[in-house]
Amino acid sequence: MSTHAEFLTMHDMILMARRNMDQDNWDYVCGAAESETSLRRNRMALDSLAFRPRVCRDVSEIDLSTDFFGHKLRMPVLMAPMGSLHRFSPKGSLDVDDASEEFGTVNFLSTVTEPGLEEVAENTPHPKSFQIYVRGDNNWIKDLAQRIVKANYHSVTLTVDSAFYGNRERLNPSQLALRRVPARDWQKKITWDTVKMVQDAIGDRPFIIKGIMTAEDASLAVEHGVDAIYISNHGGRQLDHVLGNIQTLPEIVAAVDGKAKVIIDGGFTRGTDIVKALAMGASYVAIGRLQAWALGAGASAGLVKCLELLEQEITTTLGLLGVTSLDQLGPEYITEAMPVRLPHEHSAFPHLGPNPIG
């Protein structure tokens, strides 16, 4: 376990991150597209599920470990790919990589963060996934794939939900600058042929497709031999007014039918959130904003501490459900319920006060 205890609770972490981050970076992390309805639905969907616990079971020993394509994880929580990590902590993506190795998980390195592909690959030996934003033509993609293979990334993730840049209206310098990235136009040309081309270019590495929100696209991904379906609405930062991600999980799990792993992100900030997704069929949960807040609160050590707190929460939740390992979870532990508070990006942290932190 880490000896770095800069905060004792998730609430402390959020407050520390807010103190350390200026308004521009805070809005970049916390904001979403247009009315931010998709962001709030992610949270509302999680809050609209309740547990059905079982009792009188021996839960003195609980095992959270799982496997990620041959690599053992301490728990089924991954570091979602995030752009501009260098804005939140001194070493940017290296801080995430260091924390991932120390804790025992897999980090997804975004094309648009710093340091980049080769430097992160050389930083630690633990497996990591490289996430591709398409920023050029087919030759550009093939050249990038060659670099990924040469750097020996464990797996490759292609993001497919960003044909247009979401209309994010927390108007600050960063958001305004990000609207003017001409290379992003190449993402409008992504098709299933692009998927096949990337698969061919990376060889036998696990291939993950990120940005799936429907059973129809999940089925097509399985037909194309994708190894993992990554359910994501980009944290509500792309298309507004979509469903909360966990609402789409049952239909996608059914469509995949065990033929691929299922990863999900979107509003997951507490251990209870993660257990809900696992019970409904997700293989892994990825954290995005929570990762950024942890980095803002304490860089690499802050992220390790955040993961330790999540581990404690997941362990407690499983024990109180009467479950001792992940394979015992199932939809019988979940039921629908009325949420008790209005959703926003910090509504899982009620002790911050009655209003969102601005």
N, C-alpha and C positions, 0 to 999 in steps of 0.2 A: 504493500500500500504506500501511497505517496506521503511524504512528510510535509508537503506544502499545503497548509490549511489556511489559505488567505481568507476564506469565508466558510461559515459553518452550515449555511442553508442555501437553497436556490434563491430565496428572497434576497439574502445578503449579496449573492453574486450579481443579480440584476441591478441592485442599487450601486454596487461597486462599478459595474460596467458603465452605468449611466454617468457616474461621476468622472470616469476616465475618458469617455468618448465625447467629442464635440457634436454639435447639432447636426452637422452635415453627415458625419459617419453614422450617427444614431438613426437619422431618417433613412439612410441607405439600407441599414440592417432591418429596421422595423417596418419600413413602408412596403406598399404593394400597389397593384394597378387600380386606377380609377377610384371607384367607391370603396375599394378594399373589401368587397363582399366575399371574394374567394378566400382571402386570408381569414376572415371571421368565420366563414363556414367550416374551414378546417378545424377551428377550435370548437365551434358549436357541434359539429358532428361527433367529436370525441366526447364532449360533455353530455351528449344525448344517449350515451351508452352507460349501463350500470352493470355491476358484477353480481353473479349468483354464487356465493361462496359455499364450500362444503366444510364440514367440521369433523372432529374426532378422527383425524388422520395424523400419523406421525410425520411432522414436517421439521424434524430436528436437523436434517441434512438436506440442503437445497443446492442444486447444480444448475448454473445459468449458462454453462459453456455450450458452444455449438461449432459447426464447421462451415467455413466459407471456401468452397471449391478447393478442399485439401488443406486449408489453413485453419488452425484452431483459434476461435475467438473466445475471449473471457466471458462475453455476453453478446447477444445478437443485436448490437448497436453499432452502426457504421458512421463514419464522418462524411456527411454529404458534400459533394463538390460545391465550393463557394468561390465566386470571383472576388478579387480585391482583398484577400485576407491580409495582405501587407498593410492595410489601413487600420487594422484593429490590434495588432501586436507587433513587437519589435522585429521578429523574424518571419512574420507572415506564414506562408505555407510550411516553412520548416518547423515552426512551433506546433502546428497540427501534426506533422509527421513525427516529431519527437514525442508528443503526448500519445499518439496512436501506438508507437512502439512500446513506450513505458507501460501503458495500461494493458495492451493486448487486443487491438482491434485493427481495422483496415481503414485507411483514409483514401478518399477519392480526390485526386488533384485536378482542379479546373484548368482549362486552357488559358483562362484569363486571370490568373493570380500570379503573384511573385513570392519567392523565386520560382523558376519554372521547371520544366520536365527533367532535364539532366541533373540539375543541382539537387532537387528533391530525391531523385533516384539514388544519388550517391550519398545522401545524408544518413540513411539507416538501411539495414538489410531486410526489414520486415516487408511482407507483400503489400502492395498498394495498387490502386486502380487509377488509370489516367482517363479523364473525362474530356471528350472532344466537343468543342464548339466549332462548327465548320466555318472557316474564315478564308476559304479560297476554293479554287477549282479542284478537279479530280487529282491533278498532279500534286497540288498542295496537300490534299488528304493522304495520298500515298506516301509523300515525303514525311509527313508527320507520323504516319503509321510505322515507317522504317525507324524513326527516332524512338518511338515507344518500344518497339521490339528490341532495338539495340540497347536501350536503357533497362530492359528486362522487367517491365511492369508486369505484375501478376495478371491483370485483366484490363479490359478496355470498355469504356462506357461512352455511348453516343447519345447526346441530347437532341431530341427531335421536336420539342414543343416551342421552339423559339424562331419560327419563320418571320415573325415581326417582333419588335421590341415592345413589351407591354407599356401601356400608357400610364406611367407612374407620375403622380401629380404632387408629391411632396417636393415642391420645386426648390431644389438646392443645387449648388454648383456641380456636385457629382452626377445627379440625375440628369441635369441639363447636358452635361458633357457626354454621358453615355447614350443620349439620343442620337448623337452624331458620330456613329462608327460605321463608315461605309462598307467595311469588310463583312459586316453582319448580313448584308444582302445575299451572300452565298447560302445562308441557311434557308432561304426561300426555295432553294432548288433541291432540298433533301427529299429523296424518294426511297422506296424499298430497294431500288437498284444501288443506292448509296450504302444502305445497310449491308448488302451483299459484298460490295466492294471493300468496305472496312473489314468485314469478316475474313475475306480472302487475304487481305493485306497483313492481318495480325496473326495468322496461322491458328494454332490450336489453343490460344489463350481464351479463357472465358470471356464472352461478349455480352454486354449488358445494354439494354436500350432504355433510356430515361425520358420520361414525359408521357407515359401511357396513362390514359384516363377512361378507357372504355374496354368492354369485353371484346368488341370487334377488332380493335387494334392489338389487343393482347393475343387473340387467336392468330392474327396475321404474323405477329412476331414469333410465335411458336412455330408456325409453318415455315418461317425463315430460319429456324434453327437457333434462335436467340437463347442464351443460357440463363438469363435472368431478366424479368420484367420489372422495371423500376417505376412504380406508380408515383407520379408527382404532378402537381399543378404549379410548380415553381414557387411554392410558398405564396401563391396568390399574386405573383408578380408578373404574370403573362396575361392569360385570358381571364377577365373578371366574370363573375356570375357562373362559375362552374360549381359542381358539387364539392363538398368537403372530401378529401382524399379517402378517408376511411369508409365513406359511403359507397365508394366505387370498389372497395376491396372484395366484397363477396362475389360480385359478378366476374371480376378479373380472376380470382382464385378458381372459380368454376370453369372459366374459359381455358385457363392454363392447364388445369387437370393434372397437376403434378409433373408436367413435362418441362418446367423451368422453375427456377427459384423466383420468389416474389419479394421485392424490396419496396418499402413505402416510406415517404416522408410527408411533411406538411403539418406543422402545428404541434409536433410531439415534443413536449417539454417536461414531462414527469414520468416516473416509472409506471404509474397506472396507465398512462396513454400507451406506452410501449406494450404492456401486457395485453391490453385490449386488441391491438393489431395482431399480436402473435396468436391470441386465442381465435381470431377470425381468419387465420390462414397465412399471414405474412411470415416469410422466412427471416426477415431482418427489418429493422427500423433504422432509418438514417436521420441524423439531427443536423439542422442547418442553422437557423437563427440562434438556437441554444448554444451551438458551437461558437458562433461569433460573440455572443454575450460573455461566454466563459473566457474567450481570448481577451476580450476587452477588459474583463475583470482581473485577469492574472496571467496572460500569455500562456505558455505551455503548461506551467504548473496549475494555472486556473482551469484549463481544460481537463487535466488529469483529475483534479478535485471534483469537477462537474461530473465526470464519468463515475467516480467513486460514489457520489451522492445518488446518481441514477441507479447504480448497482445496489445500493442499500434499499432504495425505494422498490426496485423490481423484486428483490429478495423478500422484503416484507410483504409485498402484494401477493406473491406466489404462496408464501406461507399462510397468509390469511385466507387465501382461496382454497387451501388444502392440497396444494400442488408442490411437488418437489423437483420436477424437471420440465423442460420446455415441451417435450413430446406428450406430456399429460394434458396440456392445454387444448381446448376445443371450444366451439361456439356455444356449447351448453353452459359455459361460465359467463356468458354475456346476454344481456337483455336490453330492450329499449327503455328509455327513461326521459323525463322532462329535465332539461338543464336548469340550473338554479341561479345563473348569473348571465349577464350579457357578455358575448364573446369579444375579445380583442387580443392582441398579441401577448399581453401579459395577464390575461384573466385566469391563468392557472396559478397565479401568485397573489391571492387576495390580500395578504398582509402588507402589500405595498400601499394599500389605500383604496378608496372607492373609485378612483379615476385612473385611466391609463397614464403611464409616465410619458410625458411629451418631450 
